[in-house]
Amino acid sequence: MTEEKPPKVPVVPAPEPIIDFDEDEINKVFEDENQLVTLVLRFHLHIEQLLDELIRLKLKEAHRLLDIDQNLGFYWKVHIVDTFDALSEKVIKSLLKLNSLRNDCVHIQDREVTTGDIDKIAQPHDKLLRKFRKHLRTDTLAYCKFTFYLIWIYMTETIKLEENSPS
């Protein structure tokens, strides 16, 4: 009995690439040179999770908004939370400015975060930040972290209060 040999597969030349692959360009995409943009994106995501938590605490049927409609964006979550009067107007303004900056960072290639961008987020808290601004504004990363930390403290403390308040 002779073994059947599989048919020969014709050799097909590789197609020409559709996109001119530039290794330096793709490496640039994956480098974390702009730590501030990464910080803005991560903080935005974390704040969105806190907004979800506040909505769950305040609305009995929150899952109808959050679980079913995955398209409910940050902007609308801020406005829903604003109707609860749980967060100050200052924090709401800061969150909306954060969202604008996040959108710019995502949709504008090579967008850098500046001290001016952080000023817009921090502006509603100007009275509190005035003492620190002179020192912090020389280091944009420290200024960004400090401003975000203030907002985070306010939001987490609000959630703790809501968790412990009688419904």
C-alpha positions as CSV (number, residue, x, y, z in Angstrom):
1,M,0.0,0.0,0.0
2,T,1.4,3.3,-1.0
3,E,0.9,6.4,1.1
4,E,-0.8,9.2,-0.6
5,K,1.1,12.4,-0.6
6,P,-0.8,15.6,0.2
7,P,-1.2,17.8,-2.7
8,K,1.3,20.6,-3.1
9,V,0.1,23.9,-1.8
10,P,0.9,26.7,-4.2
11,V,3.1,29.4,-2.8
12,V,1.3,32.7,-2.7
13,P,3.4,35.8,-2.4
14,A,2.7,38.0,0.6
15,P,0.5,41.0,-0.2
16,E,1.9,44.4,-0.2
17,P,1.2,46.1,3.2
18,I,-1.7,48.4,3.2
19,I,-0.2,50.6,5.8
20,D,3.5,51.6,5.8
21,F,4.5,50.2,9.1
22,D,6.8,52.5,11.0
23,E,8.3,50.7,14.0
24,D,9.4,54.0,15.6
25,E,5.8,55.4,15.4
26,I,4.2,52.3,17.0
27,N,6.9,52.3,19.8
28,K,6.0,56.0,20.4
29,V,2.4,55.0,20.9
30,F,3.3,52.5,23.7
31,E,5.8,54.6,25.5
32,D,4.5,56.4,28.6
33,E,6.4,59.6,28.0
34,N,3.4,61.7,28.9
35,Q,2.7,60.7,32.5
36,L,0.2,63.5,32.8
37,V,-2.1,62.2,30.1
38,T,-2.0,58.7,31.7
39,L,-2.8,60.3,35.0
40,V,-5.8,62.2,33.6
41,L,-7.1,59.1,31.9
42,R,-6.7,56.8,35.0
43,F,-8.2,59.4,37.3
44,H,-11.2,60.0,35.0
45,L,-11.8,56.2,35.0
46,H,-11.6,56.1,38.8
47,I,-13.9,59.0,39.3
48,E,-16.4,57.4,36.9
49,Q,-16.5,54.4,39.2
50,L,-17.1,56.7,42.1
51,L,-20.0,58.4,40.2
52,D,-21.4,54.9,39.6
53,E,-21.2,54.1,43.3
54,L,-23.0,57.4,44.2
55,I,-25.7,56.6,41.7
56,R,-26.2,53.1,43.1
57,L,-26.4,54.5,46.6
58,K,-29.0,57.2,45.7
59,L,-31.2,55.3,43.2
60,K,-33.0,52.1,44.1
61,E,-33.1,51.0,40.5
62,A,-29.7,52.3,39.6
63,H,-28.9,49.1,37.7
64,R,-31.5,50.2,35.1
65,L,-29.3,53.1,34.2
66,L,-25.9,51.7,34.8
67,D,-26.0,48.0,33.9
68,I,-28.4,48.1,31.0
69,D,-27.1,51.2,29.3
70,Q,-23.4,50.8,29.0
71,N,-23.4,54.0,26.9
72,L,-24.3,56.3,29.8
73,G,-21.2,58.5,29.7
74,F,-19.3,60.4,32.3
75,Y,-20.9,63.7,31.4
76,W,-24.4,62.4,32.0
77,K,-23.3,60.6,35.2
78,V,-22.0,63.9,36.6
79,H,-25.4,65.6,35.8
80,I,-27.4,62.7,37.4
81,V,-25.2,62.9,40.5
82,D,-25.6,66.7,40.5
83,T,-29.4,66.3,40.9
84,F,-28.8,64.5,44.2
85,D,-27.1,67.6,45.7
86,A,-24.6,65.2,47.2
87,L,-21.6,67.0,45.6
88,S,-20.8,70.7,45.8
89,E,-21.1,72.8,42.7
90,K,-17.3,73.2,42.9
91,V,-16.8,69.5,42.5
92,I,-19.3,69.2,39.7
93,K,-17.6,72.0,37.8
94,S,-14.2,70.3,38.3
95,L,-15.6,67.0,37.1
96,L,-16.9,68.5,34.0
97,K,-13.6,70.2,33.3
98,L,-11.8,66.9,33.9
99,N,-14.1,65.3,31.4
100,S,-13.3,67.9,28.8
101,L,-9.6,67.4,29.3
102,R,-10.0,63.6,29.2
103,N,-11.8,63.9,25.8
104,D,-9.1,66.2,24.4
105,C,-6.4,63.7,25.6
106,V,-8.2,60.8,23.9
107,H,-9.2,62.6,20.6
108,I,-6.3,64.9,19.9
109,Q,-3.1,63.1,19.0
110,D,0.0,64.2,21.0
111,R,-2.1,66.3,23.3
112,E,-0.1,67.4,26.4
113,V,-1.6,68.3,29.7
114,T,-0.5,71.8,30.9
115,T,-0.6,73.7,34.1
116,G,-3.3,75.8,32.5
117,D,-5.4,72.6,32.0
118,I,-5.0,71.7,35.7
119,D,-5.9,75.4,36.6
120,K,-9.3,74.9,34.9
121,I,-10.0,71.8,37.0
122,A,-8.6,73.4,40.2
123,Q,-10.3,76.8,39.6
124,P,-13.5,76.1,41.6
125,H,-11.3,75.2,44.6
126,D,-9.2,78.3,44.2
127,K,-9.6,79.5,47.8
128,L,-8.3,76.2,49.2
129,L,-5.5,75.9,46.6
130,R,-4.3,79.5,46.8
131,K,-1.8,78.6,49.6
132,F,-0.3,75.8,47.6
133,R,-0.6,77.1,44.1
134,K,2.7,79.1,44.1
135,H,4.7,76.0,45.0
136,L,2.8,73.4,43.1
137,R,2.5,75.3,39.7
138,T,6.3,74.8,39.1
139,D,5.8,71.0,39.0
140,T,2.8,70.3,36.8
141,L,2.7,66.6,37.8
142,A,2.6,67.4,41.5
143,Y,0.0,70.1,40.9
144,C,-2.2,67.6,39.0
145,K,-1.9,64.9,41.6
146,F,-2.6,67.4,44.4
147,T,-5.7,68.7,42.6
148,F,-7.0,65.2,41.8
149,Y,-6.4,64.1,45.4
150,L,-8.6,66.9,46.7
151,I,-11.4,65.9,44.4
152,W,-10.9,62.2,45.2
153,I,-11.1,62.9,49.0
154,Y,-14.3,64.9,48.6
155,M,-15.9,62.2,46.5
156,T,-14.9,59.3,48.7
157,E,-16.0,61.1,51.9
158,T,-19.3,61.9,50.2
159,I,-19.8,58.2,49.4
160,K,-19.0,57.3,53.0
161,L,-21.6,59.7,54.3
162,E,-24.2,58.4,51.8
163,E,-23.5,54.8,52.8
164,N,-24.0,55.7,56.5
165,S,-27.1,57.9,56.0
166,P,-30.5,56.5,56.7
167,S,-32.4,55.9,53.4
